[in-house]
Amino acid sequence: MTDPLHILGGGLAGSEAAWQAAEAGHRVILHEMRPEVATFAHQTGDLAEMVCSNSFRSDDSDRNAVGLLHWEMRAAGGLIMAMADAHALPAGGALAVDRGAFSAAVTERLHAHPLISIEHGEVTALPDSGHWIIATGPLTSPALAEAIRKATGAEALAFFDAIAPIVHTDSIDMTKVWAQSRYDKGETEAERTAYLNCPMDRDEYEAFIDALLAAEKTQFHEGETAGYFDGCLPIEVMAERGRETLRFGPMKPVGLTNAHAPDVKAYAVVQLRRDNALGTLYNIVGFQTKMKYGAQATVFRMIPGLENAAFARLGGIHRNTFINSPTLLDDQLRLKSRPHIRFAGQITGVEGYVESAAMGLLAARLAVAEIRGTPLAAPPPETAMGALVHHITGGADAKTFQPMNVNFGLFPPIDAKGGRRGRKDRYLAYTERAKAAFLTWLEQAARDAA
């Protein structure tokens, strides 16, 4: 019997990797330390638990890079996208999910698969043999992180990732907020009203910024430094960069009209996005924070409509560990010094739920093909997956390597001929080229495996 593929970590990347390998007919052992060993951020023992947000971001596969990545994962039979679609919530043009129902569904599907065994408990050392994918994510246990550091001879790279708070819907003052997606985006009424909006006038905004800057913050341990990922900055860090930063970021008022006072233009707007299918919870969009809990409750209740907010979860901050992939990994996501080990997910230096799951999908397909003696090349760089893997395994500068979301800047430049001059047309050209290339890659992989 062929040796099993061991997957270490049951987050989105590990869950997707397990599904892909098992669906290809290969036996899988999925190792997950929760619930025996808890983390700061996780609340359950379910697989694929979404910690920071319930959004997979834009679902537009024609002109958006992350939407294109959604399309590629669906085309490849991805479990994460299938369960996200099954438990989607109205969110304008974004794909948001009921995170509890989503992770429970992923867990159920993996437990039910006859080729997947799930073992709970912490793994603290790198394996010396076998076939492994390490997908332990940003909350890799200290013991395993130290083992990786010793094996690679590289200093661990880390930044701090912050979590946004969640409020109970029935504690929001609906006389002050209104439901509307920015620019009324969405095909249905539910999508066009997927967000709740809390308006601020200039005085309210200035008072909020003052309180934010003065609030007591979480202090880091001695010797730690905070290298924040720009896509997930704590709001107080953004505020420290300038008093107007938030008003041009997560609190921008553009594309919104106050239903209670249509003629009054808000100076700033705080948006809330539905967090579960019942609509009983909303998260505060873009409000990741390192403020201490008492300070959070005080400052966030300054937001119009949230004066009596009851918080289902306050924000937090945690260490997010990733490896220097351009130095350590080859283009098959294998650890150069130990090629029987692959890495996948956020620990490789991709940022975001979808990017993480995509690297799990790819690592599993590459591993199974190699085990069966039919090596598979990574998708071409014209595709979203290919662009990501190319970036993290050699396209990025190892000296300045930081986590990266998928974006068209990672793709080979598009030929500007043919009259495509505008940005929207250029992005459409990127996605058309990528979809054709990805389908060709999938067809070739199927022929090789036959």
Secondary structure, DSSP 8 states (H G I E B T S, - for coil): ----EEEE--SHHHHHHHHHHHHTT--EEEEE-TTTS--SS--SS-TT---S-SEEEE--TTT-HHHHHHHHHHHTT-HHHHHHHHTEE--TTEEEE-HHHHHHHHHHHHHH-TTEEEEES---S--SSSEEEE--GGG--HHHHHHHHHHHTS--EEEEEEE--EEEGGGS-TTT-EE--GGG-SSSHHHHT-EEEEEE-HHHHHHHHHHHHHS-B----TT------GGG--HHHHHHT-TTTGGGTTT--TT---TT-TTS--SEEEEEEE-STTS-EEEETT--B-B-HHHHHHHHTTSTT-TT--EEE--EEEEEEE--HHHHB-TTSEETTEEEEEE-GGGGTB-SHHHHHHHHHHHHHHHHHHHTT-------TTSHHHHHHHIIIIIS-GGG---B---GGGS------SS--SHHHHHHHHHHHHHHHHHHHHHHHHHHH-
